[in-house]
Amino acid sequence: MAEQDVRLDDVDRRLIAALRADGRASVSELATRVSVSRATAYQRLARLRDSGVIRRFTVDVDPRKMGLPIAALVLVSVVQHSWRAVGDSLRRLPGVEWLALSSGSFDYIVLVRAQDIDHLRDVILQDLQSIPQIQSAQTLVLLDEPPLDQRPAQ
């Protein structure tokens, strides 16, 4: 069953943009930035949270400063009909930050972060390849990642 879409207007979108820019902003600060009353901002934020548009509040950390300077996208092909089990196994691999089920030539795209190339090698050649339902994997080492604040606004 598909989730029901939530209708967002310009105020909702500006509140979300303001939160993306500064997730620690108070409701009063957000209301000022978006040019609405504090009560309106509070009510809109509550609706966005309750409806699942805003799923959580989190922090953006610099992986390099966390000791994880190596990043790679691993494109994974799996045995037909095993995608659910493989997804659960991939989530548990060391260094997996994100994964997505995809269409096309590969079934999963996995973002792996590692402290060094030896650690990345072990994750890919030992941990990942020990999952029996994996048919193949292709690894793309990322040479650069722009910080979130330098990416185009959505």
Residue frames as a rotation matrix with the C-alpha (Angstrom) as fourth column:
MET 1
0.581 0.814 0.000 0.00
0.814 -0.581 0.000 0.00
0.000 0.000 -1.000 0.00
ALA 2
-0.257 -0.663 0.703 1.40
0.637 -0.663 -0.393 3.38
0.727 0.346 0.593 -1.02
GLU 3
-0.469 0.036 -0.882 1.73
0.773 -0.465 -0.431 6.09
-0.426 -0.884 0.190 1.56
GLN 4
0.592 0.753 0.289 -0.62
0.806 -0.543 -0.235 9.01
-0.020 0.372 -0.928 1.15
ASP 5
-0.369 -0.710 0.600 1.01
0.713 -0.631 -0.307 12.16
0.597 0.314 0.739 -0.13
VAL 6
0.080 0.301 -0.950 0.95
0.817 -0.566 -0.110 15.17
-0.571 -0.767 -0.291 2.16
ARG 7
0.551 0.154 0.820 0.11
0.680 -0.653 -0.334 18.45
0.484 0.742 -0.464 0.49
LEU 8
-0.125 -0.686 -0.716 2.88
0.856 -0.440 0.272 20.96
-0.502 -0.579 0.643 1.10
ASP 9
0.880 0.354 0.317 2.53
0.464 -0.785 -0.410 24.65
0.103 0.508 -0.855 0.43
ASP 10
0.350 -0.779 0.521 5.15
0.117 -0.515 -0.849 27.36
0.929 0.358 -0.089 0.16
VAL 11
0.431 -0.161 0.888 5.25
-0.841 -0.428 0.331 27.92
0.327 -0.889 -0.320 3.95
ASP 12
0.911 -0.082 0.403 5.86
-0.114 0.891 0.439 24.22
-0.396 -0.447 0.803 4.57
ARG 13
0.699 -0.663 0.269 8.64
0.618 0.371 -0.693 24.15
0.359 0.651 0.669 1.99
ARG 14
0.270 -0.602 0.751 10.30
-0.279 -0.796 -0.538 27.27
0.922 -0.065 -0.383 3.44
LEU 15
0.650 -0.018 0.759 10.13
-0.756 0.089 0.649 25.80
-0.079 -0.996 0.045 6.97
ILE 16
0.900 -0.327 0.287 11.77
0.322 0.944 0.066 22.60
-0.292 0.033 0.956 5.73
ALA 17
0.493 -0.747 0.447 14.45
0.436 -0.233 -0.869 24.59
0.753 0.623 0.211 3.90
ALA 18
0.363 -0.328 0.872 15.13
-0.675 -0.738 0.004 26.65
0.642 -0.590 -0.490 7.03
LEU 19
0.789 -0.046 0.613 15.43
-0.473 0.591 0.654 23.48
-0.392 -0.805 0.445 9.13
ARG 20
0.812 -0.539 0.224 17.78
0.575 0.674 -0.463 21.94
0.099 0.505 0.857 6.58
ALA 21
0.330 -0.699 0.635 19.95
0.027 -0.665 -0.746 25.03
0.944 0.263 -0.201 6.82
ASP 22
-0.658 -0.496 0.566 19.90
-0.532 -0.226 -0.816 25.02
0.533 -0.838 -0.115 10.64
GLY 23
-0.089 0.625 -0.775 18.33
0.211 0.772 0.599 22.05
0.973 -0.110 -0.201 12.38
ARG 24
-0.524 -0.166 -0.836 18.95
0.839 0.068 -0.539 23.66
0.146 -0.984 0.103 15.78
ALA 25
-0.821 0.241 0.517 16.87
-0.146 -0.965 0.218 26.76
0.551 0.104 0.828 15.08
SER 26
-0.797 0.599 -0.075 14.10
0.182 0.120 -0.976 27.43
-0.575 -0.792 -0.204 17.58
VAL 27
-0.088 0.867 0.490 10.49
0.983 0.155 -0.098 27.65
-0.161 0.474 -0.866 16.49
SER 28
0.598 0.282 -0.750 10.66
0.301 -0.947 -0.116 31.42
-0.743 -0.156 -0.651 17.04
GLU 29
-0.347 -0.812 -0.469 13.73
-0.297 -0.380 0.876 31.72
-0.890 0.444 -0.109 14.79
LEU 30
-0.761 0.116 0.639 12.10
0.571 0.586 0.575 29.55
-0.308 0.802 -0.512 12.11
ALA 31
0.310 0.950 -0.014 8.93
0.870 -0.290 -0.399 31.66
-0.383 0.112 -0.917 12.24
THR 32
0.383 -0.250 -0.889 10.98
-0.122 -0.968 0.220 34.83
-0.916 0.024 -0.401 11.74
ARG 33
-0.667 -0.745 -0.019 12.96
-0.157 0.115 0.981 33.34
-0.728 0.657 -0.194 8.84
VAL 34
-0.723 0.457 0.517 9.80
0.689 0.535 0.490 32.15
-0.053 0.711 -0.702 7.10
SER 35
-0.927 0.336 0.168 7.77
-0.319 -0.940 0.121 35.28
0.199 0.059 0.978 7.94
VAL 36
0.009 0.940 -0.342 4.95
0.111 0.339 0.934 33.54
0.994 -0.046 -0.101 9.80
SER 37
0.405 0.188 0.895 3.75
-0.813 -0.374 0.446 33.71
0.419 -0.908 0.002 13.39
ARG 38
-0.670 -0.658 0.343 5.32
-0.740 0.554 -0.382 31.49
0.061 -0.509 -0.858 16.01
ALA 39
-0.100 0.734 0.671 1.97
-0.500 0.546 -0.672 29.69
-0.860 -0.403 0.312 16.45
THR 40
0.777 0.367 -0.511 1.78
-0.611 0.246 -0.752 28.99
-0.150 0.897 0.416 12.71
ALA 41
-0.062 -0.890 -0.452 5.34
-0.821 0.303 -0.484 27.70
0.568 0.340 -0.749 12.61
TYR 42
-0.665 -0.157 0.731 4.70
-0.660 0.582 -0.475 25.46
-0.351 -0.798 -0.490 15.63
GLN 43
0.295 0.885 0.360 1.49
-0.465 0.462 -0.755 24.08
-0.835 0.055 0.548 14.15
ARG 44
0.695 -0.083 -0.714 3.08
-0.696 0.172 -0.697 23.50
0.181 0.982 0.062 10.74
LEU 45
-0.397 -0.913 -0.092 6.12
-0.823 0.398 -0.405 21.74
0.407 -0.085 -0.910 12.24
ALA 46
-0.445 0.317 0.838 3.87
-0.559 0.633 -0.536 19.51
-0.700 -0.707 -0.105 14.36
ARG 47
0.669 0.741 -0.063 1.86
-0.472 0.357 -0.806 18.57
-0.574 0.569 0.588 11.24
LEU 48
0.402 -0.603 -0.689 5.03
-0.791 0.151 -0.593 17.88
0.462 0.783 -0.416 9.25
ARG 49
-0.684 -0.632 0.365 6.32
-0.728 0.559 -0.398 15.61
0.048 -0.538 -0.842 12.04
ASP 50
-0.198 0.704 0.682 2.98
-0.482 0.536 -0.693 13.86
-0.854 -0.466 0.233 12.62
SER 51
0.773 0.541 -0.333 2.50
-0.518 0.235 -0.822 13.20
-0.367 0.808 0.462 8.90
GLY 52
0.556 -0.627 0.546 6.01
0.469 0.779 0.417 11.77
-0.686 0.024 0.727 8.55
VAL 53
0.893 -0.302 0.335 7.32
0.153 -0.497 -0.854 14.47
0.424 0.814 -0.397 6.21
ILE 54
0.052 -0.860 0.508 9.91
-0.850 -0.305 -0.430 15.27
0.525 -0.409 -0.746 8.87
ARG 55
0.518 0.135 -0.845 11.06
0.020 0.985 0.170 11.83
0.855 -0.105 0.508 9.93
ARG 56
0.575 -0.412 -0.707 13.71
0.816 0.233 0.528 12.76
-0.053 -0.881 0.471 12.47
PHE 57
0.880 -0.451 0.148 16.17
-0.445 -0.893 -0.072 15.39
0.164 -0.002 -0.986 13.57
THR 58
0.738 -0.675 -0.010 19.81
0.672 0.732 0.112 14.47
-0.069 -0.089 0.994 13.19
VAL 59
0.530 -0.669 -0.521 23.30
-0.274 -0.717 0.641 15.86
-0.803 -0.197 -0.563 12.97
ASP 60
0.950 -0.311 -0.022 25.57
0.042 0.197 -0.979 16.14
0.309 0.930 0.200 9.93
VAL 61
0.612 -0.789 0.051 29.08
-0.092 -0.006 0.996 15.03
-0.785 -0.615 -0.076 10.82
ASP 62
0.427 -0.601 -0.676 32.25
-0.896 -0.180 -0.406 15.18
0.122 0.779 -0.615 8.76
PRO 63
0.997 0.012 -0.082 33.23
-0.004 0.995 0.097 11.53
0.083 -0.096 0.992 8.20
ARG 64
0.293 -0.956 0.028 36.89
0.203 0.034 -0.979 12.50
0.935 0.292 0.204 7.73
LYS 65
-0.269 -0.375 0.887 37.00
-0.704 -0.552 -0.447 14.11
0.657 -0.745 -0.116 11.16
MET 66
0.606 0.519 0.603 35.35
-0.782 0.531 0.328 10.97
-0.150 -0.670 0.727 12.55
GLY 67
-0.267 -0.833 0.484 38.29
-0.613 0.535 0.582 8.92
-0.744 -0.141 -0.653 11.27
LEU 68
0.122 0.381 0.916 36.53
0.492 0.778 -0.390 7.63
-0.862 0.499 -0.093 8.14
PRO 69
-0.187 -0.283 -0.941 38.22
-0.461 -0.820 0.338 9.36
-0.867 0.497 0.023 5.19
ILE 70
-0.982 -0.168 -0.091 37.54
-0.164 0.494 0.854 6.58
-0.099 0.853 -0.512 2.65
ALA 71
-0.062 0.996 0.072 34.10
-0.468 0.035 -0.883 6.38
-0.882 -0.088 0.464 1.03
ALA 72
-0.969 -0.209 -0.135 32.90
-0.219 0.460 0.861 3.97
-0.118 0.863 -0.491 -1.63
LEU 73
0.146 0.983 -0.113 29.69
-0.928 0.097 -0.358 3.16
-0.341 0.157 0.927 -3.42
VAL 74
-0.865 -0.346 0.364 29.30
-0.239 0.921 0.307 -0.58
-0.441 0.178 -0.880 -3.80
LEU 75
-0.062 0.816 -0.574 26.92
-0.997 -0.028 0.067 -1.73
0.039 0.577 0.816 -6.52
VAL 76
-0.734 -0.194 0.651 25.59
-0.429 0.875 -0.223 -5.17
-0.526 -0.443 -0.726 -5.61
SER 77
-0.153 0.671 -0.726 23.77
-0.805 0.342 0.486 -7.81
0.574 0.658 0.487 -7.68
VAL 78
-0.509 0.055 0.859 21.94
-0.701 0.553 -0.450 -10.54
-0.500 -0.831 -0.243 -5.76
VAL 79
-0.961 0.256 0.106 20.33
0.277 0.882 0.380 -13.89
0.004 0.394 -0.919 -6.48
GLN 80
-0.530 0.823 0.204 16.76
-0.276 -0.395 0.876 -13.40
0.802 0.408 0.437 -7.69
HIS 81
0.440 0.889 -0.127 14.12
-0.005 0.144 0.990 -13.16
0.898 -0.435 0.067 -4.92
SER 82
0.171 -0.420 -0.891 16.72
0.925 0.380 -0.002 -12.80
0.339 -0.824 0.454 -2.15
TRP 83
-0.210 -0.349 0.913 16.74
0.255 -0.921 -0.294 -9.01
0.944 0.171 0.283 -1.95
ARG 84
0.699 0.506 0.506 15.03
-0.328 -0.402 0.855 -8.76
0.635 -0.764 -0.115 1.45
ALA 85
0.891 -0.391 -0.230 17.45
0.435 0.589 0.681 -11.11
-0.131 -0.707 0.695 3.21
VAL 86
0.016 -0.934 0.358 20.45
0.930 -0.118 -0.349 -9.55
0.368 0.338 0.866 1.49
GLY 87
0.180 0.118 0.977 19.30
0.008 -0.993 0.118 -6.05
0.984 -0.013 -0.180 2.46
ASP 88
0.963 0.191 0.190 19.23
-0.192 -0.009 0.981 -7.08
0.189 -0.981 0.028 6.12
SER 89
0.588 -0.807 -0.059 22.72
0.781 0.547 0.302 -8.57
-0.212 -0.224 0.951 5.81
LEU 90
-0.022 -0.605 0.796 24.11
0.706 -0.573 -0.416 -5.50
0.708 0.553 0.439 4.04
ARG 91
0.620 0.342 0.706 22.79
-0.178 -0.815 0.552 -3.19
0.764 -0.468 -0.445 6.79
ARG 92
0.980 -0.192 0.045 24.88
0.013 0.289 0.957 -5.10
-0.196 -0.938 0.286 9.33
LEU 93
0.441 -0.876 0.195 28.19
0.786 0.271 -0.556 -4.81
0.434 0.398 0.808 7.46
PRO 94
0.124 -0.464 -0.877 30.81
0.740 -0.545 0.394 -2.63
-0.661 -0.698 0.276 9.16
GLY 95
-0.749 -0.533 -0.394 30.98
0.246 -0.775 0.582 0.88
-0.615 0.339 0.711 7.76
VAL 96
-0.492 0.644 0.586 27.63
0.776 0.019 0.631 0.79
0.395 0.765 -0.509 5.92
GLU 97
-0.915 0.151 -0.374 26.16
0.065 -0.860 -0.506 4.27
-0.399 -0.487 0.777 6.22
TRP 98
-0.069 0.877 -0.475 23.38
-0.725 -0.371 -0.581 4.03
-0.686 0.304 0.661 3.68
LEU 99
-0.909 -0.184 0.374 21.86
0.138 0.713 0.687 1.59
-0.393 0.676 -0.623 1.23
ALA 100
-0.120 0.882 -0.455 19.10
-0.763 -0.375 -0.526 1.59
-0.635 0.284 0.718 -1.34
LEU 101
-0.131 0.240 0.962 17.31
0.509 0.849 -0.143 -1.02
-0.851 0.471 -0.234 -3.38
SER 102
-0.315 -0.081 -0.946 17.59
-0.572 -0.779 0.257 -0.01
-0.757 0.622 0.200 -7.01
SER 103
0.797 0.501 0.336 16.50
0.027 0.528 -0.849 -0.95
-0.603 0.686 0.407 -10.49
GLY 104
0.615 -0.570 -0.544 18.76
-0.780 -0.339 -0.526 -1.61
0.116 0.748 -0.653 -13.43
SER 105
0.235 -0.631 -0.739 21.93
-0.321 0.668 -0.672 -3.67
0.918 0.395 -0.045 -13.57
PHE 106
-0.812 -0.546 -0.205 22.43
0.048 0.286 -0.957 -3.71
0.582 -0.787 -0.206 -9.79
ASP 107
0.083 0.887 -0.454 20.02
0.632 0.305 0.712 -4.52
0.770 -0.346 -0.535 -6.98
TYR 108
0.751 0.114 -0.650 21.58
0.629 -0.422 0.653 -2.46
-0.200 -0.899 -0.389 -4.20
ILE 109
0.199 -0.721 0.664 23.70
0.142 -0.649 -0.748 0.66
0.970 0.243 -0.027 -3.93
VAL 110
0.729 -0.035 -0.684 25.65
0.676 0.197 0.710 0.74
0.110 -0.980 0.167 -0.67
LEU 111
0.495 -0.605 0.624 27.65
-0.371 -0.796 -0.478 3.63
0.786 0.005 -0.618 0.80
VAL 112
0.693 -0.386 -0.609 30.55
0.685 0.616 0.389 2.26
0.225 -0.687 0.691 2.83
ARG 113
0.674 -0.540 0.504 32.86
-0.551 -0.822 -0.145 4.42
0.493 -0.180 -0.851 4.93
ALA 114
0.734 -0.503 -0.456 36.23
0.590 0.805 0.063 3.12
0.335 -0.316 0.888 6.08
GLN 115
0.799 -0.497 -0.338 39.19
0.006 -0.555 0.832 4.27
-0.601 -0.667 -0.441 8.16
ASP 116
-0.230 -0.874 -0.428 41.64
-0.658 -0.185 0.730 3.19
-0.717 0.450 -0.533 5.47
ILE 117
0.009 0.212 -0.977 41.85
-0.964 0.261 0.047 1.23
0.265 0.942 0.207 2.24
ASP 118
-0.885 -0.346 -0.310 42.69
-0.249 0.917 -0.312 -1.99
0.393 -0.199 -0.898 4.12
HIS 119
-0.693 0.700 0.173 39.44
-0.096 0.147 -0.984 -1.71
-0.714 -0.699 -0.035 6.08
LEU 120
0.108 0.730 -0.675 37.48
-0.875 -0.252 -0.413 -1.08
-0.472 0.635 0.611 2.87
ARG 121
-0.412 -0.360 -0.837 39.15
-0.752 0.652 0.090 -4.09
0.514 0.667 -0.539 1.24
ASP 122
-1.000 0.000 0.025 38.16
-0.015 0.789 -0.614 -6.32
-0.020 -0.614 -0.789 4.18
VAL 123
-0.330 0.943 -0.043 34.55
-0.386 -0.176 -0.905 -5.13
-0.861 -0.282 0.423 4.14
ILE 124
0.255 0.451 -0.855 34.23
-0.947 -0.063 -0.316 -5.81
-0.197 0.890 0.411 0.41
LEU 125
-0.168 -0.435 -0.885 36.36
-0.723 0.665 -0.190 -8.92
0.670 0.607 -0.426 -0.08
GLN 126
-0.958 -0.155 -0.241 35.60
0.039 0.763 -0.645 -10.67
0.284 -0.627 -0.725 3.19
ASP 127
-0.721 0.692 -0.023 32.40
-0.051 -0.087 -0.995 -9.40
-0.691 -0.716 0.097 4.79
LEU 128
-0.012 0.757 -0.653 30.33
-0.851 -0.351 -0.391 -8.58
-0.526 0.551 0.648 1.71
GLN 129
-0.234 -0.135 -0.963 31.51
-0.830 0.543 0.125 -11.57
0.506 0.829 -0.239 -0.32
SER 130
-0.993 -0.104 0.053 30.65
-0.116 0.818 -0.564 -13.92
0.015 -0.566 -0.824 2.55
ILE 131
-0.195 0.980 0.031 26.93
-0.563 -0.086 -0.822 -13.27
-0.803 -0.178 0.569 1.93
PRO 132
-0.587 -0.195 0.786 25.99
0.295 0.852 0.432 -16.28
-0.754 0.485 -0.443 -0.22
GLN 133
0.357 0.849 0.389 23.17
0.727 0.009 -0.687 -14.57
-0.587 0.528 -0.614 -2.16
ILE 134
0.435 -0.272 -0.858 25.49
-0.424 -0.903 0.072 -11.93
-0.795 0.332 -0.508 -3.61
GLN 135
0.819 -0.096 0.565 26.29
0.507 0.582 -0.636 -12.64
-0.268 0.808 0.525 -7.24
SER 136
-0.059 -0.856 0.514 28.62
0.889 -0.280 -0.363 -9.72
0.455 0.435 0.777 -7.90
ALA 137
0.680 0.190 -0.708 29.72
0.536 -0.788 0.303 -6.36
-0.501 -0.585 -0.638 -6.60
GLN 138
0.121 -0.626 0.770 31.37
0.763 -0.438 -0.476 -3.37
0.635 0.645 0.425 -8.21
THR 139
0.332 -0.099 -0.938 33.11
0.824 -0.454 0.339 -0.78
-0.460 -0.885 -0.069 -6.03
LEU 140
0.335 -0.192 0.922 33.44
0.535 -0.767 -0.354 2.91
0.775 0.612 -0.155 -6.87
VAL 141
-0.192 -0.466 -0.864 35.82
0.958 -0.278 -0.063 4.78
-0.211 -0.840 0.500 -4.56
LEU 142
0.814 0.531 0.237 34.62
0.560 -0.825 -0.076 8.36
0.155 0.194 -0.969 -4.11
LEU 143
-0.178 -0.954 0.240 37.36
0.858 -0.270 -0.438 10.90
0.483 0.128 0.866 -4.73
ASP 144
-0.982 -0.075 0.175 35.49
-0.005 -0.909 -0.417 13.92
0.190 -0.411 0.892 -3.34
GLU 145
-0.136 0.968 -0.212 32.20
0.949 0.188 0.253 14.69
0.285 -0.167 -0.944 -1.61
PRO 146
-0.505 -0.007 0.863 30.90
-0.011 -1.000 -0.015 18.25
0.863 -0.017 0.504 -1.42
PRO 147
-0.959 0.204 -0.196 29.71
0.202 0.009 -0.979 19.22
-0.198 -0.979 -0.050 2.06
LEU 148
-0.232 0.966 0.117 25.92
0.955 0.248 -0.160 19.33
-0.183 0.075 -0.980 2.46
ASP 149
0.301 0.384 -0.873 25.92
0.361 -0.893 -0.268 23.12
-0.883 -0.234 -0.408 2.65
GLN 150
-0.521 -0.524 -0.674 27.54
-0.454 -0.498 0.738 23.30
-0.723 0.691 0.022 -0.81
ARG 151
-0.771 0.339 0.539 24.93
0.590 0.699 0.404 21.12
-0.240 0.630 -0.739 -2.53
PRO 152
-0.778 0.524 0.347 22.08
-0.109 -0.656 0.747 22.68
0.618 0.543 0.568 -4.49
ALA 153
-0.715 0.608 0.346 18.98
-0.534 -0.156 -0.831 23.55
-0.452 -0.778 0.436 -2.45
GLN 154
-0.879 0.463 0.113 15.98
0.459 0.759 0.462 21.29
0.128 0.457 -0.880 -2.89
